[in-house]
Amino acid sequence: MLRMLLMWILVLAGLMSANQPASQNSALLGTKDGVPLYINYQGYLTDASGNPVSATLSMLFEIYDAETGGNRLWWQTHSSVLVQQGVFNVKLQLQESDTAIFRLGERRWLQLTVSGTRLSPRTEITSMAYGIHSAKADNADQLDGRHADEFIFNSTTLQPNANFWISGSGIAGGQLRASAIGIANGPAIYGTNANGRNFGVWGHNSNDSGTGVAGSGNNDTLFYLRNGSGGAFSARRFGLFAYAHDTNGTGIATMGNRISDTVWTLAAGCGGAFNGTRFGVYGLARNLSGERCGGFFRTYGADSIKTYIAYNYSGTRYGILSDGTKSTIMATSSGPRVLFCPEAPQPFFEDFGEAQLVNGHCRVNLDPVFLECITVDQDHPLRVFVTLTDDCNGVYVKADETGFDVYELNNGRSSAGFYYRVIGLRRGSEGLRFPAAPPALPAQAVPLKVEMSTEASPER
């Protein structure tokens, strides 16, 4: 059985013994304040007969908060401790975080186990050990009763327990970051203002190509305009989400051309209202070839109407392509009425006019601009319809590439007047007749869970 006859605990809190070289002192591991972090342990070890031990032994050192039992606060193993004539010396190295063991000045005991044999009793650590912690008084743990972790300090590392509240005004000269990692509800940055003419949050960039406010969601990369904008928002699914809470609200309203007085929207509400002095909405499909469309609109339900605007499909350029009727509204004495457009299996242009026979004949040359818009040849003849306004023997028509001739039947020589209607095939659409309609654009209903924040403001 091993016996511990004598043991000293010496704590060097920045002081070395007078006979220790200065070079050894400079090599010691210490705190950032220059305080060495070790406990020098010296003891005298004998066997059961009282004879001093000479051997190399394994020793386990533990610090507890009680003389017996209690909680182990720290431990360290030294596998090869040289014992000569019973005397051994061990330098127990601490980390800076271990100094918290002595923070409040509570009593601590050192437990020694030699080669698996637990020696007793434990030895109480003297007051000198607490000098490691007190030597940090110039970097105090508490200020006005608050722990140092609760204060903001100049660092690039995250301070999870630091909170602050600014009741006045302040300026951040550099980059200010806020993180809400691990917070179930609530924003990383919250801005509020009770002044009706002021702002809860305002972002400003004084550079000519700067962006005022930018945000990215879905853990996605931020995309923004290189030449700047008031705001840039990007995400994998929805770059920007706008929601109107009222049943007749408008999801998003925008104004261009320096409009500053009134924004117009539907009284019944809508998804978006876009105001401009000349153009409310501008749509552009940027592909240089293939299918592309400036805008697509549809209604919801089994009887939905789908309309393409500025649509290039299979080489055909459609201004408006819709599965609904094309129509207009006219004011009448019976109120506004709808008039429908005639439609055909081919794209035709038509022109109208009036003329008069002279000695039973009339030559009509069509407008050169109209002729530039249509194709007239043997395979695509000009179609002419004549309506007489005077009595005669009747007429017949011979058309060519620039116009048509009207002749009175039976060699008549009258001067009858007539109206005419000419129809020609749109130039460039010669092979177009009952073209296949484009397949329905795939639409996806993305389930949304709109939640209302239950917090009036973040907790102070």
C-alpha positions in Angstrom: 0.0 0.0 0.0 1.2 3.5 -0.9 1.1 6.3 1.6 1.4 10.0 1.1 3.2 11.5 4.0 3.7 15.0 2.9 2.3 17.1 0.1 2.6 20.8 -0.9 0.6 22.7 -3.5 2.3 25.7 -4.9 0.5 28.0 -7.3 2.7 30.4 -9.2 0.5 33.3 -10.3 3.0 35.1 -12.5 5.9 34.7 -10.0 8.7 32.3 -10.4 11.1 31.2 -7.6 14.1 33.3 -7.3 16.5 30.6 -8.4 14.6 29.7 -11.6 16.1 31.0 -14.9 14.1 33.7 -16.8 14.3 31.6 -19.9 12.1 28.9 -18.3 9.6 31.5 -17.2 9.1 32.8 -20.7 8.4 29.4 -22.0 5.5 28.7 -19.7 2.0 28.5 -21.1 -0.1 31.4 -19.6 -3.3 33.4 -20.1 -3.5 36.2 -22.6 -2.8 38.4 -19.6 0.6 36.8 -19.1 -0.4 34.7 -16.0 1.1 31.1 -16.0 -1.6 28.5 -15.8 -0.2 25.6 -13.9 -0.2 24.2 -10.4 3.1 22.9 -9.1 2.4 19.7 -7.0 5.2 18.1 -4.8 4.8 15.1 -2.6 6.5 12.3 -0.6 5.4 8.8 -1.3 6.2 5.7 0.9 5.1 2.1 0.8 3.0 0.3 3.5 6.2 -0.2 5.6 7.1 3.4 5.5 10.0 3.0 3.1 10.4 5.7 0.4 9.3 4.7 -3.1 11.7 4.9 -6.1 9.8 4.1 -9.3 8.1 5.6 -12.4 4.4 5.6 -11.7 1.1 6.7 -13.3 -0.8 9.4 -11.4 -4.3 10.8 -11.8 -5.0 14.3 -10.4 -8.6 15.4 -9.8 -10.2 18.6 -8.4 -13.5 18.2 -6.5 -15.9 20.7 -4.9 -16.1 18.6 -1.7 -13.7 16.9 0.7 -15.5 13.6 0.1 -17.9 12.7 -2.7 -19.0 15.9 -4.6 -18.5 16.8 -8.2 -15.4 16.3 -10.2 -14.5 19.7 -11.7 -11.2 18.9 -13.4 -8.8 16.0 -14.0 -5.5 15.3 -15.6 -3.4 12.1 -16.0 0.4 11.9 -15.9 1.4 8.4 -17.1 5.1 8.6 -16.2 6.0 10.4 -13.0 9.5 9.8 -11.7 9.6 9.2 -7.9 13.1 9.2 -6.3 13.5 8.4 -2.7 9.8 9.1 -2.2 10.0 12.6 -3.6 8.2 13.6 -6.8 7.2 16.8 -8.5 4.4 17.3 -11.1 3.4 20.4 -12.9 -0.4 20.4 -13.5 -1.2 22.4 -16.6 -4.5 24.3 -16.8 -6.4 25.8 -19.7 -7.7 29.4 -19.4 -11.3 28.1 -19.2 -10.3 26.0 -16.2 -9.7 29.1 -14.1 -13.5 29.3 -13.7 -13.1 26.6 -11.0 -11.7 29.2 -8.7 -13.9 32.1 -9.9 -16.2 32.5 -6.8 -13.6 31.6 -4.2 -15.3 28.4 -3.2 -13.3 25.6 -1.5 -11.7 23.0 -3.7 -9.9 19.7 -2.9 -7.3 17.7 -4.9 -7.6 14.0 -5.2 -4.6 11.8 -6.1 -4.7 8.3 -7.5 -1.3 6.5 -7.9 -1.2 3.5 -10.3 -4.9 2.8 -9.7 -4.7 3.2 -5.9 -6.9 6.1 -4.7 -5.1 7.9 -1.8 -6.9 9.7 1.0 -7.7 12.1 2.4 -8.1 14.7 -0.3 -6.0 17.8 0.1 -7.6 21.2 0.2 -6.2 23.6 -2.3 -4.7 26.7 -0.6 -5.7 30.3 -1.3 -2.8 30.8 -3.7 -4.5 28.8 -6.4 -7.2 31.5 -6.6 -4.5 34.0 -7.6 -4.8 32.6 -11.2 -8.3 33.9 -11.3 -7.8 37.1 -9.3 -4.8 38.0 -11.5 -7.4 38.5 -14.3 -9.0 41.4 -12.3 -8.0 43.8 -15.1 -10.3 41.8 -17.4 -13.1 41.4 -14.8 -15.9 38.8 -15.2 -18.6 41.1 -14.0 -19.5 44.7 -14.4 -22.4 46.2 -12.4 -23.5 42.7 -11.5 -23.5 41.5 -15.1 -21.2 38.8 -16.5 -18.7 39.8 -19.2 -20.4 37.4 -21.7 -23.4 39.8 -21.7 -21.5 42.6 -23.2 -20.5 43.3 -26.8 -16.8 43.4 -27.4 -14.6 43.9 -30.4 -14.3 40.4 -32.0 -15.0 38.5 -35.2 -16.3 35.5 -33.3 -20.0 34.9 -32.3 -21.1 35.9 -28.8 -24.2 33.8 -28.2 -25.2 35.3 -24.9 -24.6 39.0 -25.7 -27.6 41.3 -26.0 -27.8 45.0 -26.4 -30.5 47.7 -26.7 -29.8 51.1 -28.2 -32.3 53.8 -27.1 -30.7 56.6 -28.9 -29.0 57.0 -32.3 -25.9 55.3 -33.4 -23.7 54.8 -36.5 -21.9 51.7 -37.5 -18.8 52.7 -39.4 -18.1 49.2 -40.7 -20.1 46.1 -41.4 -22.8 45.2 -38.9 -24.0 41.6 -38.8 -26.9 40.1 -36.9 -27.6 36.4 -36.6 -30.8 34.7 -35.4 -29.4 31.2 -35.5 -31.3 28.9 -33.1 -34.1 31.4 -32.5 -37.5 29.7 -33.2 -39.4 33.0 -33.9 -38.3 36.5 -34.6 -36.1 38.2 -37.1 -32.3 38.7 -36.9 -32.9 42.5 -37.3 -36.2 44.2 -36.4 -36.9 47.8 -37.1 -39.9 49.8 -35.8 -40.9 53.4 -35.9 -44.0 55.1 -34.5 -43.6 58.2 -36.7 -46.0 58.0 -39.6 -43.5 59.8 -41.9 -40.5 57.8 -41.0 -39.2 54.3 -41.5 -38.9 51.1 -39.6 -36.1 50.0 -41.8 -34.2 52.0 -44.5 -31.4 50.9 -46.6 -29.3 53.5 -48.6 -26.3 53.1 -50.8 -24.6 56.3 -51.9 -22.7 54.6 -54.8 -24.1 55.2 -58.3 -24.2 51.4 -58.9 -25.1 50.4 -55.3 -28.1 48.5 -54.0 -30.1 49.9 -51.1 -31.4 46.7 -49.5 -30.6 43.1 -50.4 -32.0 39.8 -49.1 -31.7 36.1 -50.1 -33.8 33.2 -48.9 -33.8 29.4 -49.0 -30.1 29.3 -48.3 -29.6 30.6 -51.8 -27.0 32.9 -53.4 -27.9 36.5 -53.6 -28.3 37.9 -57.1 -28.4 41.6 -57.7 -28.0 44.2 -60.4 -24.4 45.3 -61.1 -25.6 48.8 -61.9 -27.6 49.1 -58.7 -31.2 49.1 -57.5 -33.3 50.1 -54.5 -33.7 46.4 -53.5 -32.5 43.0 -54.6 -34.2 39.9 -53.4 -33.4 36.3 -54.5 -34.3 32.8 -53.5 -34.7 29.4 -55.1 -38.5 29.6 -55.3 -39.8 33.1 -54.6 -37.5 36.0 -54.8 -40.1 38.3 -53.3 -43.3 37.5 -51.4 -45.9 40.2 -50.9 -49.1 39.6 -49.0 -52.2 41.9 -48.5 -54.1 41.0 -45.3 -57.4 42.7 -46.2 -59.8 40.8 -48.5 -59.7 43.7 -50.9 -56.0 44.4 -50.5 -53.3 44.5 -53.2 -50.3 42.2 -52.8 -47.8 44.6 -54.3 -48.1 48.1 -55.7 -45.4 49.9 -57.8 -45.1 53.3 -59.3 -42.8 54.5 -62.0 -42.0 57.7 -63.9 -41.7 59.6 -60.6 -45.3 59.2 -59.8 -45.7 60.5 -56.2 -49.4 61.4 -55.7 -51.7 58.4 -56.1 -51.3 54.7 -56.8 -54.2 53.1 -58.7 -55.4 49.6 -57.9 -58.7 47.6 -58.1 -61.2 48.4 -55.5 -61.7 44.6 -55.1 -58.0 44.1 -54.7 -55.5 42.2 -56.8 -52.2 40.4 -56.7 -50.3 43.4 -58.0 -50.9 47.0 -59.2 -48.3 48.6 -61.5 -48.5 52.3 -62.3 -46.6 54.3 -64.9 -47.2 57.4 -66.9 -46.9 55.6 -70.3 -46.4 51.9 -69.5 -47.8 50.1 -66.5 -46.2 46.8 -67.2 -43.3 45.8 -69.5 -42.6 42.2 -70.3 -39.7 40.9 -72.3 -38.6 37.3 -73.2 -34.8 37.4 -73.7 -34.3 34.2 -75.7 -33.1 34.9 -79.2 -34.7 31.8 -80.8 -37.2 29.1 -80.0 -40.4 29.5 -77.9 -40.6 32.7 -76.0 -43.4 34.9 -74.7 -43.6 38.4 -73.3 -46.5 37.6 -71.0 -48.9 34.9 -70.1 -52.2 35.3 -68.3 -54.9 32.8 -67.3 -57.9 32.4 -65.1 -58.3 29.6 -62.6 -60.7 26.6 -62.8 -61.9 24.0 -65.3 -63.2 26.8 -67.7 -60.0 28.8 -67.4 -58.9 31.2 -70.2 -55.3 31.2 -71.3 -53.8 34.2 -73.2 -50.3 34.6 -74.5 -49.0 38.1 -75.3 -46.1 38.6 -77.8 -45.7 34.9 -78.3 -43.3 33.2 -80.7 -44.2 29.6 -81.1 -43.0 27.1 -83.9 -41.8 30.0 -86.0 -45.2 31.9 -85.9 -45.2 35.3 -84.3 -48.5 35.8 -82.3 -49.3 39.2 -81.0 -52.2 37.8 -78.9 -52.9 34.1 -78.8 -55.9 33.0 -76.6 -58.4 30.2 -76.3 -61.0 32.9 -75.5 -62.9 35.1 -78.0 -61.3 38.3 -79.2 -63.8 41.2 -78.7 -64.2 44.8 -77.8 -66.7 46.9 -75.8 -68.6 49.8 -77.3 -70.8 52.3 -75.6 -74.4 52.2 -77.0 -77.7 53.8 -76.1 -78.5 50.5 -74.4 -75.3 50.6 -72.4 -71.9 49.1 -73.1 -72.1 46.2 -75.5 -69.5 43.5 -76.6 -68.6 43.1 -80.2 -66.7 40.1 -81.4 -63.9 39.9 -84.0 -64.2 37.6 -87.0 -61.6 34.8 -87.0 -60.3 32.6 -89.8 -58.1 29.5 -90.2 -55.5 31.7 -91.9 -54.1 35.2 -91.1 -55.7 37.6 -93.6 -55.5 41.3 -94.1 -58.3 43.2 -95.7 -58.9 46.6 -97.2 -62.1 48.5 -98.1 -63.0 51.2 -100.6 -65.5 52.5 -103.1 -65.3 53.3 -106.9 -67.5 53.8 -110.0 -67.8 52.3 -113.4 -67.0 54.4 -116.4 -68.6 53.0 -119.6 -69.0 49.7 -117.8 -65.4 49.4 -116.6 -63.3 50.4 -113.6 -59.7 49.7 -112.7 -58.8 49.8 -108.9 -55.1 49.9 -107.9 -54.6 48.9 -104.3 -52.7 50.9 -101.8 -48.9 50.1 -102.2 -48.5 49.9 -98.5 -51.3 47.3 -98.3 -49.7 45.3 -101.1 -46.4 45.2 -99.1 -48.3 43.4 -96.3 -49.9 40.6 -98.3 -48.9 37.9 -100.7 -50.6 37.8 -104.1 -49.7 35.2 -106.7 -51.2 32.3 -108.6 -51.3 30.1 -105.4 -52.6 32.9 -103.2 -55.0 35.1 -105.3 -56.5 38.3 -104.1 -60.1 37.9 -103.0 -62.4 40.8 -104.1 -66.0 41.3 -103.0 -68.1 44.0 -104.7 -71.4 45.5 -103.6 -73.2 47.6 -106.3 -74.8 50.9 -105.2 -76.5 51.5 -108.6 -78.6 49.6 -111.2 -76.7 47.8 -114.0 -76.4 44.5 -115.7 -74.2 43.1 -113.0 -70.4 42.9 -112.8 -67.5 40.5 -112.7 -63.9 40.9 -111.4 -60.4 40.1 -112.6 -57.7 40.5 -110.0 -53.9 40.7 -110.4 -50.9 41.4 -108.2 -51.5 45.1 -107.9 -55.3 45.5 -108.0 -58.4 44.4 -109.9 -60.7 45.3 -112.8 -64.5 45.4 -112.6 -66.5 44.8 -115.8 -70.2 45.2 -116.4 -71.9 42.1 -117.7 -73.3 41.9 -121.3 -71.0 44.7 -122.4 -72.9 47.2 -120.4 -71.9 50.8 -120.5 -73.3 52.1 -117.2 -71.7 54.3 -114.6 -72.8 52.3 -111.6 -71.0 52.9 -108.3 -69.9 50.1 -105.9 -68.2 49.3 -102.6 -65.3 46.8 -102.5 -63.7 44.6 -99.9 -60.3 42.9 -100.7 -58.7 40.2 -98.7 -55.1 39.0 -99.0 -53.0 36.5 -97.1 -50.5 38.0 -94.6 -47.0 38.1 -96.1 -44.8 35.4 -94.6 -47.8 33.2 -93.5 -48.3 31.4 -96.8 -48.2 27.9 -95.4 -50.1 28.7 -92.2 -53.5 27.1 -92.0 -55.0 25.7 -88.9 -51.6 25.5 -87.1 -51.3 23.2 -84.1 -52.0 25.1 -80.9 -49.2 25.2 -78.3 -49.5 22.7 -75.4 -50.7 24.0 -72.2 -48.0 25.6 -70.1 -47.4 23.5 -67.0 -48.7 25.3 -63.9 -47.8 24.4 -60.4 -49.8 25.3 -57.3 -47.2 25.8 -54.6 -48.7 25.3 -51.1 -48.1 28.3 -48.9 -48.4 28.6 -45.2 -48.9 32.2 -44.5 -48.2 33.0 -40.8 -48.8 36.1 -38.9 -46.1 37.2 -36.5 -47.3 36.9 -32.9 -44.7 39.3 -31.6 -45.5 42.9 -31.5 -41.8 43.6 -31.1 -38.7 41.7 -30.1 -38.1 41.3 -26.4 -35.7 43.8 -24.9 
